[in-house]
Amino acid sequence: MDVLLILSFFSHRHEKRVMAAPKVVDRDRLNTDLLYRVAYDRDFIEFTKDDEDVLHAAAPLILPVTMDIVDGVYEHLFLFSNTKSVFLAREEGFEGDLASRMEDLTLEHPQMKLRKKFLTMWLAKIMTADFSSPAFWEYLDAVGLMHTGRPAFKHRLNKDPLVVDLQQLTLTLAWINDTVTSIVMQMPREDLSSKRKMRILRAFGKIVWFQQDLFQRHFVRSDEEARANLEKWRAREEGGRAEQEKEKEKV
Ligand code: HEM
């Protein structure tokens, strides 16, 4: 029965798709116009009004465990030297004593409390946002940009640049997604049917991928990078060939 359902789901989508002419996408504009990119992402991932409503309806279930999720993220980031060391830098708005050595920085340190607040706010926003408002997508985009060293937010203009590797951002999103999956799946069936669990996780997963795209947009400009890499590779190849020719002439 389940397999039949799955097959009919795919064949229905397939029929609809083969009939339609491809939508025209402006590749350059994807890189220069945030809201055009977001509209494309939403269309591609199929983030619907239903996903928005599902997230809003799930907020009262997820928000009470937000602090636990955030505590888990930080415990996790403190397990590795490359992610823990990022938190030795000065925090926005934090004026107290700062830990400057890895061994002095604990999860209970006051500078970590402020940091946890930032991530708690991010989680609350993605569960309760007005997804039709450009401000929400601009916020996700600024969160991406600020981890590349650029200020991105007005309140960060005079702060030291914060640089976090894309790999760590991606893995942290993966960790959060996995944790939320596990929390939602463990909720009692009487409170949340399997169908609702699936809808929440699908909608939440889509938001995670939006944030991922708005992280990587500031690190990777695929077409520009590909072109530059190709040029470098060609130059290396040509250099190598010229060297070989010279060697041959010597012989
Ligand atoms: C799921 C991935 C992540 C999300 C969604 C996220 C989100 C945020 C947000 C919303 C802020 C506050 C922005 C503001 O100033 O209003 C922030 C700040 C910060 N993030 Fe991330 N972050 C992520 C991953 C990471 C990772 C992996 C690290 C380090 C290994 C990190 C290090 C920091 C630090 C140190 C700050 C505070 C910077 C300061 O105020 O000086 N973040 N992050």
Boltz pocket constraint, residues with backbone or C-beta under 6 A from the ligand:
constraints:
  - pocket:
      binder: B
      contacts: [[A, 77], [A, 82], [A, 83], [A, 84], [A, 86], [A, 87], [A, 89], [A, 90], [A, 91], [A, 92], [A, 115], [A, 118], [A, 119], [A, 122], [A, 143], [A, 146], [A, 147], [A, 153], [A, 156], [A, 159], [A, 160], [A, 162], [A, 164], [A, 168], [A, 169], [A, 172], [A, 173], [A, 176], [A, 211]]
      max_distance: 6.0
